[in-house]
Amino acid sequence: MTLGAPSSGSSLRSSLHDRGQRLTPQRQRVLTLFERIGEGSHLSAEEVHQRLLGDQERVSLATVYRTLRLLSSMGLLQELELPEGGRRFELASDTHRDHHHLVCVRCGRTEEFENTAVLSGGEQAAAVFGFRLLECVLNVRALCPVCATAEQA
């Protein structure tokens, strides 16, 4: 997960221009939302849309989906694909590269963790097969305490 471009308005505008795109107010609002909530926050497209509406920002859900895909392809956001078909997005960062996710399969709660053994295992596997490791990410599916308790009741 390499940061494709700095997220300042002018740098983002330049990066979009190089791709034949323009910096729309909606794209800037989505990126600003992620910058405001910071690293480690994982939002679905629907949650992004609701937060923008709560901030009195006018943007359609379809625009949010397109913007999230674009910002992910530019390396500004990292996409976390959930096994149940959902997707969550977080602000990309070189300083927080090789982290892993613990995801509740019921409610979608997502927690991050780091583990050097996982990274080491990824490096070893890449070396054995002659691959060049780009990133090492593990997604662990589980039930959060609230959902586990509800399931037992």
N, C-alpha and C positions, 0 to 999 in steps of 0.2 A: 504494500500500500504506500505508494510514493505520492507525496503531495505534488500534483500536476502543475499548480500555479498558485501564487499567493492569492489570498482571498480579498485583498483590497479592491475597491471598486474599479480603479483604473487598470490594475493587473488583470482582474477578471474580465473587464471590457476588452482588453487587448487579446487575451486568450480566446475569448469567444469570437472576436473579429477574425482571428487567424483561422478559426474553424468555419467561417462563413455565417456566424450567428451574431446576434446582438444582445447586449445586456438590457433585458426588459426589467421593469420595476418588480414584476413577479419573481423573476430569477434572483434578483438582489434580495428580496424579502425572505425567500426560502433560505438562502445562504446566511443571511443575517440572523435568522432564527437559530440555526445550528451554531453560529459563532457565539450567540448570546447564551445558549444553554451549555455550551462547552463540550469538551471531550467526554466520552463515556456515556452519553445520553443516546439511547437508541429509540428512534421514532418510526412509526409506520407512516405511510402516505396520509392515511386518514387522520392520524394524530397531528401531523404537520398542518394539514388543512384546518383542523379544529383550532389549533393554537393561533394560526393566522387569522381565522375568523374572530377568535376571542380578542385579538389585538386590533380588531376593526379593519383588517386588511381584506380587500376584495380580490379573491383569487379562486378559480374553479378547481375542483378536485382533479380534473383531467390535466390541467396546467401543472398542478403539484406533481402528479405522476411523471409527466414529461420532464419537468425540471429536475426531479430527483435522479432520473436516468441520465440526463445530460451532465449534471454535476458529479455523478459517480463516474461516468466515462472520462471526465476531465481529471479525476483523481482528487477532487475536493471533498467528496463524501465517500465513505466506504459502505457498501451494501452487504448486509447480513441476510442471507437467504435461509429461511426457516424450513425445516422438513415438511411442515404442514402446508406449505405453499405461500406463506406470508413472507414479507420482506420488511426489514427494518434498516434504517440508515443512521450513520453517525458521522461526525466530523472527522476527516482523515488527518493523520498527523504522523510525521516521521519519528517523533519522540515517543510515540505510543504504538509502535508498529506491530510487534509480535505479541498480541494479547489474544485471549480466548474468551469464549462466551458460554455461560451456563444459561440455558433457555428453558423456561417453563412451557411445557407442551399444551397446557390448558389455557393460561391467561396471557402468555407471551412475555411475562416479566423476564428481563435479560440482565444478567450481572456479568461483569468482566473479571477475569483473573489472569495472572501471569504465572507461567510454570516453565522453569529452565529445562526440566526433563523432557517436556513436550518439544521444545525448541531443539534440544540436543537430538531427540529421536528423529525429527524432521531433517536435520542436518546429516545425520548418519544415513538415513534412507536415501537422501538425494545423492550422497557420495557413492553409496553402493551401486546405484543405478546410473551414475554419471550425469545426474541432473545438476543444474545450478539453482539453488534455493532462492526463491524470490520473497516468499513470506511463509510463515508457519502459523496456521490458524486452526484451532480445534473448537468445534461447536458441540457442547454436551447437552443432550436432551434430558430433562428431569421434571419433577413436580416441585414447585416452590412450597414452602411450609403451609401457606394458606390453602392451596389447592390440594396438597396431600392430606391435610386435616379434613377438608370438605369431602374428599373421596372416601375416607375412612368412616365418616358419619353416616 
